[in-house]
Amino acid sequence: MGKKIQFSLVYRDMWQSSGKFQPRKDQLVRIAPVFVEMGCFARVETNGGAFEQVCLLAGENPNEAVRAYCKPLHEAGIKTHMLDRGLNALRMYPVPDDVRRLMYKVKHAQGTDITRIFDGLNDVRNIIPSIKWAKEAGMTAQTALCITNSPIHTLEYYTKIADELIAAGADEICLKDMAGIGQPALLGKLTKAIKDKHPEIIIEYHGHSGPGLSMASILEVCNNGADIIDTAIEPLSWGKVHPDIISVLSMLKNEGFDVPEINMNAYMKARALTQEFIDEWLGYFINPSNKIMSSLLLGCGLPGGMMGSMMADLGGIRQTINNLRKKKGEDELTMDDMLVKLFSEVEYVWPRVGYPPLVTPFSQYTKNIALMNLLTMEQGKGRFVMMDESMWGMILGKSGKVPGAIDPELVELAKKQGREFTDADPHTLLTNALDDFRKEMDENGWEYGQDDEELFELAMHPEQYRNYRSGQAKKNFLGDLQAAKDAKLGAKVSPEEAAAFKHAKADAIVSPVKGQIFWEFQGDGEALTATEPFIGKEYKEGDAFCYICTPWGEFETIPAALGGQLVEINAKQGTKVNKGDVIAYIQRPEA
């Protein structure tokens, strides 16, 4: 019998790569024992990035969910693990040291055994502090190498990083092939190189199915010493997600590896429950395109999980670009034309911003630069003229050191704009924050929670936690769910529901998220330089009013409420807004 291979079910990532939300606590409690029954998993991913935050957005308490979810798995001897974004911890922007350190104490107390620490730039300075804090808290510190293809992402590049992380105390190494574009041959060589030098280190492979290389990659890493493989189950396997456990087990068993048997009756139960969760509510937030694999991802290297938001962004910008093209007497572009142009532009931008591995949040930043370039080039303004602080932060080194060199054009542009590059350790640029959050908890009379878990939740996700505590998050979520159901059924909003919005003669257009206002997608594509040209503009119900670029790099379309005439505008191009800020007022036709 060959080498023993173990398996992890990445249930959290299955949902993240498919849609917006995670199952509720009661759903997770129902399905966890079925994972145990399946008999083939040594590990289950229970929480981490894009779990805590979206639970709060749905009005649910993630701390209660994690504790309840982990319990039956622990009782069966199955280890639980979480995803940790290093400097960004569980969110899309940097987290102070004291909050990061508290995270490991809280998560271990809740029942999470292993933390998978990664950095989107593979900058070890963003990972090494987390190794120390995780081990202090009693967790297994698994560190990740973000896999991508470029002239600088070589075998030597990755083995050097692995050596540094292991020297810093990493217990395990994960090959995080987040876009599934890792070439099987390189992954096999990398696995062997790490195992030859560090035979005691456990290696886990995490590969998405998007462009179709993942099964070959799994075979290569296993034949070169990998220990654990991340897998999925139907109905959320394959597509932009992960290979299915049944296929992986079959392939490796026939290759001669020692693999566990799977209880197919339990598999079918888990499959049916997952479909039930989709049918009940989660499916309303799943993009159907994420069920489809695409070889196009090999060229641009973007993670498959981004495809849904990226297509929405393209849809908005396409209308503006086509309006500009019509003015010039040029043919309109189809969505396929736009997709090819965007992928080509990502390929142009990526080396010039230093080849950051295309993983959260740097995949979003790179894609957004390319998207804005398509617009500004159509306007005759050239490239790199519409970049926000997050995009510049990546280029300037505020989030860590990019692997490659920044293009001289961008260096000169930064100089002209008075921007400075830095090589400072990113976590030293942040000020500790827990004392301020303790004060806020005390002033509100909020309990810190078991093992300080409620304090941690506020400190990690301040805006979402406040909305959760006030009950506003649940109201917002239920409204979004009803709107999604209505859209799917083609239903109109009832008069009673519409009346709730008619609180005055004009409807306030309120920002649903924190971010930066963009008007460039609006109307004929001309940039807004003053508010006056837009006063009096007529909108139909459901028209796109403006766009907000969120701190996590996605564009949120802001609709024009029930339609009408624009009577007041409170935000200019590039204005930063907070959730709840009024952007403008639109007076309804009947007012």
C-alpha positions in Angstrom: 0.0 0.0 0.0 1.3 3.5 -0.9 1.6 6.6 1.1 -1.4 7.6 3.3 -3.3 10.7 2.0 -5.8 12.6 4.1 -8.5 14.9 3.0 -10.1 18.2 4.1 -13.6 19.4 3.2 -13.4 23.1 2.6 -17.0 23.8 3.2 -16.5 27.5 4.0 -14.6 28.1 0.8 -17.1 26.1 -1.2 -19.7 28.7 -0.4 -17.4 31.7 -0.7 -16.3 30.6 -4.2 -20.0 30.2 -5.2 -21.8 33.1 -3.7 -22.0 35.8 -1.0 -23.3 34.2 2.2 -22.5 31.2 4.4 -25.1 28.8 5.9 -26.7 29.7 9.2 -25.7 28.2 12.6 -28.7 25.9 12.6 -27.8 24.6 9.1 -24.1 24.0 10.0 -25.2 22.1 13.2 -27.4 19.9 11.0 -24.7 19.0 8.5 -21.6 18.7 10.7 -22.6 15.2 11.9 -23.1 14.1 8.3 -19.5 15.0 7.5 -18.5 12.7 10.4 -20.6 9.9 8.9 -18.9 10.3 5.6 -15.8 8.8 7.2 -13.3 10.3 4.7 -12.4 13.6 6.2 -9.5 14.2 8.6 -10.2 18.0 8.5 -13.1 20.4 7.9 -12.7 24.1 7.2 -15.2 25.7 9.6 -14.5 29.5 9.5 -12.2 32.3 8.6 -12.1 35.0 5.9 -15.5 35.6 4.3 -17.3 33.7 7.1 -17.4 36.0 10.1 -18.2 39.1 8.2 -20.9 37.7 6.0 -22.5 36.1 9.1 -22.8 39.5 10.6 -24.2 40.9 7.3 -26.9 38.3 7.5 -27.7 39.3 11.1 -26.2 36.2 12.6 -23.6 35.8 15.4 -20.5 34.1 13.9 -19.1 33.2 17.3 -22.1 31.1 18.2 -22.0 29.5 14.8 -18.3 28.5 15.0 -18.6 27.0 18.5 -21.7 24.9 17.6 -20.2 23.8 14.2 -16.8 22.7 15.6 -18.3 20.7 18.5 -19.5 17.5 16.7 -16.4 17.5 14.5 -14.1 17.6 17.6 -16.0 14.9 19.3 -15.4 12.7 16.3 -11.6 13.5 16.2 -11.8 15.7 13.1 -9.6 18.8 13.1 -11.1 22.1 12.2 -9.3 24.9 10.3 -9.8 28.5 9.3 -8.5 30.9 6.6 -6.5 33.8 7.9 -5.3 36.7 5.6 -2.2 37.6 7.6 -2.0 41.4 7.9 -5.7 41.6 7.0 -6.7 38.7 9.3 -10.4 38.1 8.6 -11.2 41.2 6.6 -10.0 43.0 3.4 -7.9 45.8 5.0 -5.0 45.8 7.6 -5.7 44.8 11.2 -3.6 46.2 14.2 -1.4 43.8 16.1 -3.4 43.6 19.3 -6.6 42.6 17.4 -4.7 40.0 15.3 -3.2 38.5 18.5 -6.6 38.3 20.2 -8.0 36.5 17.1 -6.0 33.4 17.8 -6.9 33.2 21.4 -10.6 33.6 20.5 -10.6 31.1 17.6 -8.8 28.4 19.5 -11.2 28.8 22.5 -14.1 28.4 20.0 -12.8 25.1 18.8 -10.6 26.0 15.7 -7.5 23.9 15.7 -5.5 25.1 12.6 -5.1 28.5 11.1 -4.1 28.8 7.5 -2.1 32.1 7.3 -1.5 33.6 3.9 -0.4 36.9 2.5 -1.5 38.1 -0.9 2.0 39.3 -1.7 3.8 36.3 -0.1 5.5 38.9 2.1 6.8 36.8 5.1 6.7 40.0 7.3 2.9 39.8 7.1 2.8 36.1 8.1 5.6 35.6 10.7 3.9 37.6 13.6 0.8 35.4 13.1 2.8 32.2 13.4 4.0 33.3 16.8 0.5 34.5 18.0 -1.2 31.3 16.7 1.2 29.0 18.5 1.0 31.1 21.7 -2.8 30.5 21.6 -2.4 26.7 21.1 -3.2 26.6 17.4 -1.4 24.8 14.6 0.2 27.4 12.4 -0.2 26.4 8.8 1.3 29.0 6.4 0.4 29.3 2.7 2.3 30.0 -0.4 0.1 31.8 -2.9 0.7 30.1 -6.2 0.7 31.9 -9.5 2.6 31.9 -12.8 5.1 34.6 -13.8 8.8 34.9 -14.6 9.6 35.6 -11.0 7.4 33.0 -9.3 9.9 30.2 -9.7 10.7 27.1 -7.8 13.6 29.0 -6.1 11.2 31.8 -5.2 8.7 29.6 -3.4 11.2 27.3 -1.7 13.0 30.3 -0.2 9.7 31.6 1.3 8.9 28.1 2.6 12.3 27.9 4.3 11.8 31.3 6.0 8.3 30.4 7.2 9.4 27.0 8.6 12.4 28.7 10.3 9.9 31.1 11.9 8.0 28.2 13.4 5.4 27.2 10.8 4.0 23.7 11.5 2.6 23.1 8.1 2.8 24.5 4.5 -0.2 24.9 2.3 0.2 25.3 -1.5 -2.7 27.8 -2.0 -3.5 27.5 -5.7 -6.4 30.1 -5.4 -7.0 30.5 -9.1 -6.2 26.9 -10.1 -3.5 28.1 -12.6 -0.6 26.5 -10.9 1.2 24.3 -13.4 1.2 20.6 -12.2 4.8 20.1 -12.9 6.0 23.1 -10.9 3.7 22.1 -8.0 5.1 18.6 -8.0 8.7 19.9 -7.9 7.9 22.4 -5.2 6.3 19.7 -3.0 9.4 17.5 -3.4 11.8 20.3 -2.7 10.0 21.2 0.6 9.7 17.6 1.6 13.3 16.7 0.8 14.5 19.6 3.0 11.8 19.4 5.7 10.4 15.8 5.8 8.6 16.5 9.1 6.5 19.4 7.6 2.9 18.5 6.6 2.0 19.8 3.1 -1.6 20.5 2.2 -2.7 21.3 -1.4 -5.6 23.7 -2.0 -6.5 24.1 -5.7 -9.6 25.5 -7.4 -11.0 23.8 -10.5 -11.6 27.0 -12.6 -9.2 26.4 -15.6 -9.2 22.6 -15.2 -5.7 21.8 -14.0 -6.5 20.8 -10.4 -6.8 17.0 -10.8 -3.5 16.8 -12.6 -2.0 19.1 -9.8 -3.4 16.8 -7.1 -1.8 13.8 -8.7 1.6 15.6 -9.0 1.7 16.8 -5.4 0.7 13.5 -4.0 3.3 11.7 -6.1 5.9 14.1 -4.6 5.0 13.8 -0.9 1.9 15.9 -0.2 -0.1 14.8 2.9 -3.5 16.4 2.7 -5.8 17.5 -0.2 -8.6 20.0 0.0 -11.8 18.8 -1.7 -15.5 19.7 -2.1 -18.8 17.9 -2.4 -21.7 18.3 -4.8 -23.7 20.4 -5.5 -20.8 23.0 -5.0 -17.9 21.1 -6.4 -16.1 21.7 -9.7 -16.9 24.9 -11.6 -14.9 27.7 -10.0 -14.8 25.8 -6.7 -12.8 22.6 -5.9 -12.6 19.0 -7.1 -15.1 16.6 -5.7 -14.0 14.1 -3.0 -15.4 11.1 -5.0 -13.2 11.8 -8.0 -10.1 12.6 -6.0 -10.5 9.4 -3.9 -11.0 7.3 -7.0 -7.9 8.8 -8.8 -5.6 8.4 -5.9 -6.8 4.9 -4.9 -6.1 3.7 -8.5 -2.7 5.4 -8.3 -1.9 3.1 -5.3 -2.2 5.6 -2.4 -3.7 4.6 0.9 -7.0 6.6 1.0 -10.1 6.2 3.2 -13.4 4.8 2.0 -16.4 7.1 1.7 -19.8 6.4 3.1 -21.9 7.1 0.0 -25.2 7.2 1.9 -23.8 10.0 4.1 -22.4 11.8 1.0 -25.9 11.8 -0.5 -27.3 13.2 2.8 -24.7 16.0 2.8 -25.4 16.6 -0.9 -29.1 16.9 -0.2 -28.7 19.1 2.8 -26.4 21.5 0.9 -29.0 21.7 -1.9 -31.7 22.4 0.6 -29.6 25.3 2.0 -29.2 26.6 -1.6 -32.9 26.3 -2.3 -34.0 27.9 1.0 -32.0 31.1 0.6 -28.3 30.8 -0.2 -28.9 30.1 -3.9 -30.4 33.6 -4.3 -26.9 34.9 -3.8 -25.0 32.4 -6.0 -23.9 33.4 -9.5 -24.7 30.6 -11.9 -21.4 31.3 -13.8 -19.4 30.0 -10.8 -20.7 26.5 -11.7 -18.8 26.7 -15.0 -15.1 26.1 -15.6 -13.2 28.4 -17.9 -9.8 28.0 -19.6 -9.8 31.8 -20.1 -8.7 32.1 -16.5 -5.3 30.7 -17.4 -4.4 33.8 -19.4 -5.3 36.5 -16.8 -4.7 34.4 -13.7 -7.7 35.8 -11.9 -9.4 33.6 -9.2 -12.6 32.0 -10.4 -14.5 33.2 -7.3 -14.1 36.8 -8.7 -15.9 36.0 -11.9 -19.4 36.9 -10.6 -18.5 40.4 -9.3 -16.2 41.0 -12.3 -19.0 40.2 -14.8 -21.3 42.7 -13.0 -18.6 45.3 -13.2 -18.1 44.7 -16.9 -21.9 45.0 -17.5 -21.9 48.5 -15.9 -18.8 49.7 -17.7 -19.8 48.2 -21.1 -22.9 50.5 -21.4 -20.7 53.5 -20.8 -18.0 52.5 -23.2 -20.6 51.7 -25.9 -22.2 55.1 -25.5 -18.7 56.6 -26.0 -18.1 54.4 -29.0 -21.5 55.4 -30.6 -20.5 59.0 -30.3 -17.4 58.2 -32.3 -19.2 56.2 -34.9 -17.6 52.9 -33.7 -19.2 49.5 -33.3 -20.5 48.5 -29.9 -18.7 45.8 -27.9 -20.4 42.6 -26.8 -19.8 41.1 -23.3 -17.4 38.6 -24.9 -15.5 41.5 -26.4 -15.3 43.2 -23.0 -14.2 40.0 -21.3 -11.3 39.5 -23.8 -10.3 43.2 -23.5 -10.4 43.0 -19.7 -8.3 39.8 -19.5 -5.8 41.4 -22.0 -5.6 44.5 -19.9 -5.0 42.5 -16.7 -2.1 40.8 -18.5 -0.8 44.3 -19.4 -1.3 45.7 -15.9 -0.1 42.8 -13.8 3.7 42.9 -14.5 3.7 46.7 -14.3 2.4 46.6 -10.7 5.0 44.1 -9.7 3.3 40.7 -10.3 1.3 40.5 -7.0 -0.2 37.0 -6.7 -3.8 37.4 -7.8 -5.5 36.6 -4.5 -7.7 38.7 -2.2 -7.3 41.7 -2.0 -4.7 42.2 -4.7 -6.6 40.3 -7.4 -9.4 42.9 -6.9 -7.0 45.8 -7.0 -5.3 44.6 -10.2 -8.6 43.9 -11.9 -10.0 47.3 -10.9 -6.9 49.1 -12.3 -7.5 47.2 -15.6 -11.2 47.9 -15.6 -10.6 51.7 -15.1 -8.0 51.7 -17.8 -10.5 50.3 -20.3 -12.8 53.2 -19.5 -10.2 56.0 -19.5 -8.5 54.8 -22.6 -11.9 54.9 -24.4 -12.2 58.5 -23.1 -8.8 59.3 -24.6 -7.2 59.9 -21.2 -4.8 57.0 -21.2 -4.0 54.4 -18.5 -3.5 54.7 -14.7 -5.5 57.9 -14.3 -8.2 56.6 -12.1 -6.7 54.6 -9.2 -7.9 54.8 -5.6 -5.9 54.7 -2.4 -6.1 50.9 -2.1 -4.7 50.4 -5.5 -1.9 52.9 -4.8 -1.3 51.3 -1.4 -0.4 48.0 -3.1 1.9 49.8 -5.6 3.6 52.0 -2.9 4.4 49.1 -0.5 1.9 50.0 2.2 0.5 46.4 2.2 3.9 44.7 1.8 6.5 44.3 -0.8 5.3 43.3 -4.3 7.4 40.5 -5.7 8.5 42.3 -8.9 9.6 45.8 -9.9 7.1 48.6 -10.3 7.0 50.0 -13.9 8.9 53.3 -14.3 5.7 54.9 -15.7 4.0 54.3 -12.3 7.0 55.4 -10.3 7.0 58.7 -12.2 3.3 59.1 -11.8 3.6 58.5 -8.1 6.3 61.2 -7.9 4.1 63.7 -9.8 1.2 63.1 -7.4 3.5 63.5 -4.4 3.2 59.8 -3.3 6.0 58.1 -1.5 7.1 54.5 -1.7 7.8 52.6 1.6 9.7 49.5 2.6 8.5 49.7 6.2 7.2 46.5 7.8 3.4 47.0 7.2 2.2 45.9 10.6 4.4 48.6 12.2 2.4 51.3 10.4 -0.8 50.3 12.4 -1.8 51.6 15.9 -3.2 49.2 18.5 -7.0 49.5 18.7 -8.5 47.2 21.4 -8.6 49.9 24.1 -10.8 52.1 22.0 -13.1 49.1 21.2 -13.3 48.2 24.9 -14.4 51.7 25.6 -17.1 51.5 23.0 -18.3 48.2 24.4 -18.4 49.7 27.9 -20.3 52.8 26.7 -22.9 50.6 25.0 -23.2 48.2 27.9 -22.2 45.3 25.6 -20.7 42.2 27.2 -17.2 41.2 25.9 -18.5 37.7 25.5 -17.0 34.3 26.3 -13.2 34.5 25.8 -13.6 38.1 24.7 -15.2 36.9 21.4 -17.7 39.8 21.2 -15.0 42.3 21.7 -13.0 40.6 19.0 -15.9 40.7 16.6 -16.4 44.4 17.1 -12.7 45.1 16.6 -12.4 42.9 13.5 -15.6 44.0 11.8 -16.7 47.3 13.4 -19.3 48.5 10.9 -20.8 45.1 10.4 -20.9 44.3 14.1 -22.6 47.6 15.0 -25.3 46.9 12.4 -25.7 43.4 13.8 -26.1 44.7 17.4 -28.6 47.3 16.3 -30.7 44.8 14.3 -30.2 46.8 11.1 -28.1 44.1 9.5 -31.0 41.6 9.8 -33.4 44.1 8.3 -31.0 44.9 5.4 -30.5 41.2 4.8 -34.2 40.3 4.8 -34.8 43.2 2.3 -32.0 42.0 0.1 -33.3 38.5 0.2 -36.8 39.6 -0.7 -35.5 41.7 -3.6 -33.5 38.7 -4.8 -36.5 36.5 -4.7 -38.6 39.1 -6.5 -36.0 39.5 -9.2 -35.8 35.7 -9.7 -39.6 35.5 -9.9 -39.9 38.6 -12.1 -42.2 40.1 -9.4 -42.8 43.8 -8.9 -42.5 45.4 -5.5 -46.0 45.5 -3.9 -47.6 48.9 -3.2 -47.2 48.3 0.5 -43.4 47.7 0.2 -43.0 50.6 -2.1 -44.8 52.9 0.3 -42.1 52.2 2.9 -39.6 54.0 0.7 -41.8 57.0 0.1 -40.9 58.9 3.3 -40.8 62.3 1.7 -41.3 64.1 -1.6 -37.8 63.0 -2.6 -36.1 59.6 -2.0 -32.7 59.7 -0.4 -30.1 57.6 -2.3 -28.2 56.1 0.6 -24.8 54.3 0.4 -25.3 50.7 1.5 -21.5 50.3 2.0 -18.4 52.2 2.8 -16.4 53.1 -0.2 -15.5 55.7 -3.0 -18.1 57.2 -5.3 -17.6 56.7 -9.1 -19.8 58.5 -11.6 -17.8 57.5 -14.6 -20.1 54.6 -15.5 -23.1 56.9 -15.5 -25.0 58.2 -18.6 -22.8 58.9 -21.6 -19.6 58.2 -19.7 -18.5 61.8 -19.3 -16.7 62.5 -16.0 -18.7 64.5 -13.4 -16.8 67.7 -12.6 -19.7 69.6 -11.0 -23.1 68.7 -9.6 -25.1 71.2 -11.8 -25.1 69.2 -15.1 -26.9 66.3 -13.4 -29.5 68.3 -11.6 -32.8 67.6 -13.3 -31.7 64.3 -14.8 -34.5 61.8 -15.1 -34.2 58.2 -13.9 -36.4 55.1 -14.2 -37.0 52.8 -11.3 -34.0 50.4 -11.1 -31.7 52.5 -13.2 -28.1 52.5 -12.1 -27.4 55.8 -10.3 -23.7 55.5 -9.4 -21.1 53.0 -8.3 -19.2 52.6 -5.1 -15.8 50.9 -5.0 -15.7 49.1 -1.6 -12.7 48.7 0.7 -12.5 45.1 -0.5 -12.2 46.1 -4.1 -15.6 45.3 -5.6 -18.0 47.7 -7.3 -21.4 48.0 -5.8 -24.1 49.4 -8.2 -26.4 51.9 -6.5 -29.9 52.0 -8.0 -32.0 55.1 -8.5 -34.6 54.0 -6.0 -38.1 54.3 -7.5 -36.9 56.7 -10.2 -37.7 60.3 -10.8 -35.8 63.6 -11.2 -32.4 64.3 -9.5 -32.9 67.4 -7.3 -29.8 67.4 -5.1 -26.4 65.7 -5.1 -24.1 65.5 -2.1 -21.1 63.6 -3.4 -18.5 64.4 -6.1 -16.4 62.1 -8.2 -14.0 60.2 -5.9 -15.8 61.2 -2.7 -15.4 58.7 0.1 -18.7 57.8 1.8 -19.6 55.7 4.8 -22.5 53.2 5.0 -25.7 55.2 5.5 -24.4 58.5 4.0 -26.9 60.2 1.7 -25.4 60.5 -1.8 -28.3 62.4 -3.5 -32.1 63.0 -3.5 -34.4 61.9 -6.4 -37.9 63.4 -6.5 -40.5 60.9 -7.7 -42.7 61.7 -10.7 -45.9 61.8 -8.5 -44.4 64.0 -5.8 
